[in-house]
Structures are given as structure tokens and as C-alpha cells.
Amino acid sequence: MGQRPKKILLSGATLLGLVIVGLSTLLPKVETVTAREVQQRKATRSNGWLAASFPVENFQAYTSPFGYRRAATGGANWEFHGGLDIAAPQGSYIRNWWAGTVVKVSDITACGTHVVIKSGEWEHTYCHLEGHVETASGRRYLIDRAGGIQIWEGQTIPTGVRIGRVGMTGRTTGPHLHWGLKYANNYVDPALVLREMFTQQQIATRESKIIIQESKNTRDSGY
């Protein structure tokens, strides 16, 4: 996306702090997430990242990172790319990263047909979707009839629900999802968030295997 940042870019340390605070905001009944280490198995049960969903089905590759880059459509100009481009075959379904409320649907910018969802202090944007925006009874909604998608402004969307399909609307050179994240109106690098999600989910997987093995050992020993 070719726009200049309105906020100062976040350092990795600042992002880590925002991630932890953000999880506390989203999940007030859950214990604080420790990103650096897990000291006991109970920690994974309080890990908010386990609730998050990877946003693209049929993932192929990350095609353009967050930050400054040369204009995607050619030329010598540099532009701020406020998200992460994730390639997938056209028509692949896109899933909601985190439960929240749809605050915007539009189809008239370089972002193409897109959805913006608010989850506490987090804001996640999904660009270049299939379909277009219509209005009924004064309310706007994204409609992708071929994909069976209809998303209304003001609608509450659970985590992991299909909210669109990978398309080529707006300013794009190929089918992909431009996925943008903000926390407290500051841009956040989605790659760092995905890395933390993966790390914590891997920890949970390993611990689950240990628990299953210990349970099996207990049964085999007759206790």
C-alpha cells in the first residue's frame, strides 16, 4: 500500500511490550502472557496467542514485508508498506485473525475491496479481496456472492471465521492478501506477530505431547 506512516514505527522491544499489553486488553480474565519463556505447563493455558488464527488458507509465500520499499507498481519512488503481503491462489479463503467488530468495509482505495476489524486496541485490515461493497438500509456490507461471503459494518466476527477471499482488487500485481496491523493506532509489523504466534503455539504443542506421554506412562505403570 502506498501511503506514508502517520505514526512512528515501533522497535522490536516496543512491539513486544505492546503485544503483551494488547493481549491483556483483549483477554482481561487471562493471566499476563510471558513471551520470553514458559516456566510451567500451566502457562500455555493462559497463552492468548493460542486463540489467534493465521489469516490465509492455501498459503504460498510472503511476497512483500512491512516497511519502506520501492513502489510495488514500478518506478524509483520509495513508499511505506504498512502491512505484510501473503500470496495464495486467487479465491483462497481469508480467516479473521482475532475476534472483533467490523468497523469498515470499502472498495474505493488502493487497498481494493477490504475489511477493517477492531479487537480492543488492535486493528487488523484485509485488502485486495474478491467482491465489492453495497449498501442496504443505510448500512454498508462487503458481498462476495461466488465465495458465499457477506460481511456487514458493525458485525461481530469470531476468530477464525472466513471473512473473504484472496483477490486482485485495488492496486496489486498479483493475487495476495495485504494484511495490516495496528495497536493503539500505531503500525505493527505483522511478521513479528506471526513469529510470536508460531513460537507460543509450538511450545503448547510440545507441552501437550509431554502431558499425553506422562499420562500414558502413568496408565502403563498401573497408578
C-alpha positions in Angstrom: 0.0 0.0 0.0 1.5 3.4 -1.0 1.0 5.7 2.0 3.3 7.3 4.4 3.1 6.4 8.1 1.2 8.6 10.4 2.9 7.2 13.4 6.5 6.4 14.4 7.4 2.8 13.5 7.8 0.6 16.5 11.0 -1.1 17.6 11.1 -4.8 18.3 11.2 -4.1 22.1 8.3 -1.7 21.9 6.3 -4.1 19.9 6.9 -6.9 22.4 5.6 -4.7 25.2 2.5 -3.7 23.1 1.8 -7.4 22.2 1.8 -8.3 25.9 -0.3 -5.3 26.9 -2.6 -5.9 23.9 -3.3 -9.5 25.0 -4.2 -8.3 28.4 -6.6 -5.8 26.9 -8.3 -8.4 24.7 -8.4 -11.1 27.3 -8.8 -9.4 30.7 -9.5 -12.7 32.5 -6.4 -14.4 31.3 -3.0 -14.2 33.0 -0.3 -12.0 31.5 1.5 -13.7 28.6 5.2 -14.2 29.1 6.8 -14.0 25.6 10.4 -14.9 26.7 10.0 -18.2 28.4 7.4 -20.6 29.7 8.3 -21.8 33.2 5.5 -24.3 33.7 2.9 -26.1 31.7 0.1 -24.0 33.2 1.4 -21.0 31.3 0.3 -22.3 27.9 -3.3 -22.5 29.1 -3.1 -18.7 29.8 -1.4 -18.0 26.5 -3.6 -15.7 24.5 -1.7 -16.4 21.2 -3.3 -19.8 21.1 -6.6 -18.2 20.3 -5.3 -16.4 17.2 -5.8 -17.6 13.6 -3.4 -17.5 10.7 -5.2 -15.3 8.2 -4.8 -17.2 4.9 -5.8 -20.6 3.6 -3.6 -22.2 0.9 -0.6 -20.1 1.9 2.1 -19.9 -0.7 4.7 -17.3 0.3 5.3 -13.9 2.0 5.9 -11.6 -1.0 6.4 -8.2 0.4 7.4 -7.3 4.0 6.4 -4.4 6.3 8.4 -1.2 6.0 9.7 1.1 3.3 10.1 -0.3 -0.2 10.3 0.7 -3.8 6.8 1.3 -5.4 5.2 -2.0 -6.0 3.9 -1.0 -9.4 7.4 0.2 -10.6 9.4 3.4 -10.5 12.2 4.7 -8.4 10.0 6.1 -5.6 10.0 4.7 -2.1 6.8 4.1 -0.2 5.8 2.9 3.2 4.2 -0.6 3.1 2.0 -0.7 6.2 1.5 -4.5 6.3 2.6 -7.9 5.1 1.7 -9.4 1.7 0.8 -13.0 1.8 0.4 -14.8 -1.5 -2.2 -17.5 -2.1 -4.1 -18.8 -5.2 -6.9 -16.4 -6.2 -10.1 -17.4 -4.5 -8.4 -18.8 -1.4 -10.3 -18.0 1.8 -9.2 -15.5 4.3 -9.9 -16.0 8.0 -10.3 -13.5 10.8 -7.1 -13.2 12.9 -8.9 -12.2 16.1 -12.5 -11.9 17.3 -13.7 -8.3 16.9 -16.1 -5.8 15.3 -16.1 -4.8 11.7 -15.5 -1.0 11.7 -15.1 -0.5 7.9 -15.7 -2.1 4.6 -14.7 -0.3 1.4 -13.8 -0.9 -2.3 -12.7 2.6 -3.5 -9.0 2.9 -2.5 -5.7 1.2 -3.5 -6.5 -1.4 -0.9 -9.3 -2.5 -3.2 -12.2 -4.4 -1.6 -11.2 -4.6 2.1 -12.4 -5.1 5.7 -11.1 -3.5 8.8 -11.8 -5.2 12.2 -11.3 -3.8 15.6 -10.3 -6.1 18.5 -9.7 -4.0 21.6 -6.7 -1.8 20.9 -5.8 -3.9 17.9 -7.0 -3.1 14.4 -6.5 -5.6 11.5 -7.0 -4.8 7.8 -7.5 -7.3 5.0 -7.0 -5.8 1.4 -7.5 -6.9 -2.2 -10.4 -9.2 -1.5 -12.8 -10.6 -4.1 -16.3 -8.9 -4.2 -17.4 -5.3 -3.7 -19.3 -3.1 -1.3 -23.1 -2.5 -1.3 -25.5 -0.6 0.9 -28.8 -1.7 2.4 -31.0 0.2 4.9 -28.2 2.7 5.4 -25.6 0.0 6.3 -22.6 -1.0 4.2 -21.6 -4.6 3.6 -19.0 -6.5 1.6 -20.5 -9.1 -0.7 -18.7 -11.9 -2.5 -21.5 -14.0 -3.8 -19.3 -16.6 -5.5 -17.5 -17.2 -2.3 -20.6 -17.1 0.0 -19.3 -14.1 1.9 -21.3 -11.2 3.3 -19.7 -9.0 6.0 -21.6 -6.0 7.5 -20.1 -3.0 9.2 -20.9 -3.3 12.9 -20.9 -7.1 12.7 -19.1 -9.1 15.4 -16.8 -11.6 13.8 -15.4 -14.6 15.8 -11.7 -15.7 15.5 -11.0 -17.9 12.5 -14.2 -17.2 10.6 -13.9 -16.8 6.8 -14.3 -13.1 6.0 -13.3 -13.0 2.4 -11.3 -14.5 -0.5 -7.9 -13.6 -2.0 -8.4 -11.4 -5.0 -6.8 -8.7 -7.1 -8.9 -5.6 -6.4 -7.2 -2.3 -5.9 -3.6 -1.7 -6.7 -1.9 -5.1 -7.0 0.3 -7.0 -9.4 -1.0 -10.5 -8.4 -3.4 -12.4 -6.1 -2.4 -11.9 -2.4 -3.7 -10.6 0.9 -2.3 -7.4 2.2 -2.6 -7.8 6.0 -2.1 -4.8 8.1 -2.0 -4.5 11.9 -2.1 -1.5 14.3 -2.0 -1.3 18.1 -3.3 1.9 19.7 -3.2 3.4 16.2 0.5 2.6 15.7 1.6 0.4 12.9 2.9 -3.1 13.9 4.9 -5.5 11.7 2.6 -8.5 11.2 5.6 -10.8 10.7 6.7 -10.2 14.3 3.2 -11.1 15.5 3.1 -14.2 13.4 6.5 -15.3 14.7 5.4 -14.9 18.3 2.2 -16.8 17.5 4.2 -19.7 15.9 6.6 -19.8 18.8 4.0 -20.0 21.5 1.8 -22.5 19.6 4.9 -24.7 19.1 5.5 -24.5 22.9 1.9 -25.6 23.5 2.2 -28.5 21.1 5.4 -29.8 22.7 3.8 -29.5 26.2 0.7 -31.3 25.1 2.8 -34.2 23.8 4.6 -34.3 27.1 1.4 -34.4 29.1 0.0 -37.2 26.8 3.2 -39.2 27.3 3.2 -38.8 31.1 -0.5 -39.8 31.2 0.3 -42.9 29.1 3.3 -43.7 31.4 1.0 -43.4 34.4 -1.5 -45.8 33.0 1.2 -48.3 32.0 2.6 -48.3 35.5 -0.7 -49.1 37.0 -1.2 -45.9 39.0 
